[in-house]
Amino acid sequence: MSGESAQAGLRRDAVGLREVLFQSITAMAPAAAVAASIPSGAAFAGGSLPLSVLIALVACLFTACCVAELARELPAAGSVATYAAQGLHPAVGFLVGWGYVFVEALVPPLLLLQLGFTTAGTLHQEWSAYPAGLWWPWSLAGAVVIAAAGYFGVRASARFGTVLGAFEVLVLLVFAGWLIAEAGGDNTLSVFGTAHTADGYEGVGGVFAGSVYTVLAFAGFEAAAPLAEETRDPRRTMHRAVLGAALAIGLFYVVTTYAMTVYFGPGRFAEFGASGAASWDGVARASFGLFWVLVFLAVVNSAVANANACATVSTRTAFALARIRVFPSVLATLHPRHRSPVAGIAVQAVVAVGVVLGLGLGYDPVTAFLLLATVIVTVVIGVYIVVNLACAGYFLRRRRDMLKPVRHLLFPLLGIVAFVPALLTAAGLPVFDFVTGLTAPVSYAGPVVGVWMAAGAVVLCVLIRRHPGRVAETARVHLDEIPAHDLRQNGAVQR
């Protein structure tokens, strides 16, 4: 690839470590996870939920380490699809990309639904004249903001995410410090033991049950990887961003969960949830005056930031698959000035608005949110399991000289072990006693995923028969093809 053609692709050296670090951080939606996802584990772990969060952090770091290792070796916009293609087989890479683009395209509508019903509900609670059901204008406003950020290129989008991510983390950390100070003599390290688990889930079993639900709050730590071709010194930066985001936000989860547990009371923390008096919003309203407004803004901010980050992921992954013509080539169309995948951004915006209005008005926004969340988590965790396998496969098959048994074999195995229970939980398969079966329409998530992946298998068979070379190109790392003098001119660092 010539220097000229290299410049015809995504904009090189557009962002650095700070921006890609916050790309992963905002994709994890830390404020929304603290307020909604993590408390779901309290029904099992009770006041021992901080220990559940700590266990989930360790478990997720195994997979984050695998993603970081592959991101350093294979800096590509295709990210997880390229990793699976290189470590396992190009056909697996295609299917991973097919599933990953699908669910990452569904994350923005998921968060836009949350933005809509959270804002409308809060306004109705404060001013009863505002209709609680008038949620959709807020969702549409969020869709416009996200599309505009994407249109102006990765630099604008990433900096927007950095500001939003810094705000939500800062607000929750300040609130956590306040809670710890107010708890005073009730601060205790016993919440990192098994003494406070919920009734019926005593001991280690309750802690591990809580950690399964907590694992879901870490989804998105790999979101920096699709920005590899637009990042300065991508091999080093991607590695640091993926690991740094998982570790930093994991510790953030531990601190904030500890703070609320000791303030609310470990003995009654099994009652804690995502709404009502026994929730982050409820505690802020009851005890800390107008500070609840900042907590509310942090959660809303988290929804917008997460939607923005995942729109970037879906459009970059789609671009990577479109330029090798396994996806429609129109998705590889770039803006001549901003070098943003404008066709993909337009499609993403249409999908987001269509899904938000179709499901949100067809059911209701909360039910639509739960259905989309189940679809997304099921596929994302499946992708994580495949990436763990790909890490072992890549270093065994292609880079045996660099193989480190602990990092490249043991960590992938432990990552798979950690995510299998979470996958079963997300799918509502009652293999464990704490997993409950899903009810309609949330139970439709499994068939939806099955139909989409079956369609992907059909497309794969057609491509293998008619254009086998295109499938093989899923393993292509375009950045490696730029001549050395172009890399030096662009400020990139060769391996």
Buried (B, 14 or more C-beta within 10 A) or exposed (E): BEBEEBBEBBBBBBBBBBBBBBBBBBBBBBBBBBBBBBBBBBBBBBBBBBBBBBBBBEBBBBBBBBBBBBBBBBBBBBBBBBBBBBBBBBBBBBBBBBBBBBBBBBBBBBBBBBBBBBBBBBBBEEEEEBEEEEBBEBBBBBBEBBBBBBBBBBBBBBBBBBEBBBBBBEBBBBBBEBBBEEBEEEBBEBBBBBBBBBEEBEEEBBBBBBBBBBBBBBBBBBBBBBBBBBBBBBBBBBBBBBBBBBBBBBEBBBBBBBBBBBBBBBEEBBBBBBBEEBBBBBBBBEEBEEBBEBBBBBBBBBBBBBBBBBBBBBBBBBBBBBBBBBBBEEBBBBBEEBBBBBBBBBBBBEBBBEBBBEBBEEBBBBBBBBBBBBBBBBBBBBBBBBBBBBBBBBBEEBBEEEBEEEBBBEBBEBBBEBBBBBBBBBBBEEEEEBBEEBEEBBBEBBEBBEEBBEEBBEBBEEBBEEBEEBBBBBBBBBBEEBEEEBBEBBEBEEE
